[in-house]
Amino acid sequence: MVKACEDAAPVWLESPTNPALELADIETITAAAHEAGAYVAVDNTFATPLLQTPLAMGVDLVVHSATKYLAGHSDVLLGAICTTDDELFAVLKNRRDLMGAIPGPFEARLVLRGMRTLHLRVERSQANAQELVRRPADHPALGEVRYPGFGGIVSIVLAQGAIAADLLTHKTKLWVHATSLGGVESTFERRRRWKAEAPTIPEGLVRLSVGVEDVEDLWDDLRTALDGCVG
Ligand SMILES: *Cc1c(COP(=O)(O)O)cnc(C)c1O
């Protein structure tokens, strides 16, 4: 692994990955990257700082799309970079000062307000997600359910591919077909509808962002839609 990191400047990780939901062994990769002289950045958007703390695992930089769980209400675009490394901080701050890429005060306020309920929203989204992955295991419309065991993002793969997945995303009443995620409302998206999505992602994969609604309402809506995607 050290060899694989040689010549790298940053080693960039996303864990869990979007939308395949694979996990990286952050500690092992970070140790190898450091040995090879690279620094490590982790996109921690899916896990949130409550479920995964990469800085405590030796990672140099953590990035968050604050647009997602941190703000939590699908009404702001903002990002955050976190580091405990003084040198990296100075480089980033200098770049920000020169380029002027600072957040607007209103956006900052929305994220700050959202973060006051982050623990409640993450707890509920995760509980809902864990319940939902238990239920459809043997539904005939489903080929696969991917869930890393924590967090509120689940990916399901429709057995009959793109057409069935498109059908699903248009058959629900509660789940909204949308690209963004991490809000209080449940959203989902067939990722391969975008040409830029990696061809390694199955055509029939639908990424669910499980919100904080009543899990029975979420399941009823999803199951009814899945029932309409068989055959
Ligand atoms: C949405 C997202 C981004 C991009 O964030 P924006 O706030 O939309 O610019 C980056 N990484 C992950 C994992 C995301 O979900």
The ligand as an SDF file (V2000), in Angstrom:
LIG
                    3D

 15 15  0  0  0  0  0  0  0  0999 V2000
  -22.8360   16.7160   -2.2780 C   0  0  0  0  0  0  0  0  0  0  0  0
  -21.5030   16.1380   -2.0300 C   0  0  0  0  0  0  0  0  0  0  0  0
  -20.3550   16.8650   -2.3740 C   0  0  0  0  0  0  0  0  0  0  0  0
  -20.4400   18.2360   -3.0170 C   0  0  0  0  0  0  0  0  0  0  0  0
  -20.9220   19.1790   -2.1180 O   0  0  0  0  0  0  0  0  0  0  0  0
  -21.6910   20.5270   -2.5280 P   0  0  0  0  0  0  0  0  0  0  0  0
  -22.0050   21.1450   -1.2040 O   0  0  0  0  0  0  0  0  0  0  0  0
  -22.9260   20.1290   -3.2830 O   0  0  0  0  0  0  0  0  0  0  0  0
  -20.7500   21.3100   -3.3630 O   0  0  0  0  0  0  0  0  0  0  0  0
  -19.1260   16.2870   -2.1080 C   0  0  0  0  0  0  0  0  0  0  0  0
  -19.0210   15.0650   -1.5360 N   0  0  0  0  0  0  0  0  0  0  0  0
  -20.1040   14.3420   -1.1850 C   0  0  0  0  0  0  0  0  0  0  0  0
  -19.9140   12.9910   -0.5660 C   0  0  0  0  0  0  0  0  0  0  0  0
  -21.3780   14.8510   -1.4170 C   0  0  0  0  0  0  0  0  0  0  0  0
  -22.4630   14.1320   -1.0850 O   0  0  0  0  0  0  0  0  0  0  0  0
  1  2  1  0
  2  3  1  0
  2 14  2  0
  3  4  1  0
  3 10  2  0
  4  5  1  0
  5  6  1  0
  6  7  2  0
  6  8  1  0
  6  9  1  0
 10 11  1  0
 11 12  2  0
 12 13  1  0
 12 14  1  0
 14 15  1  0
M  END
$$$$
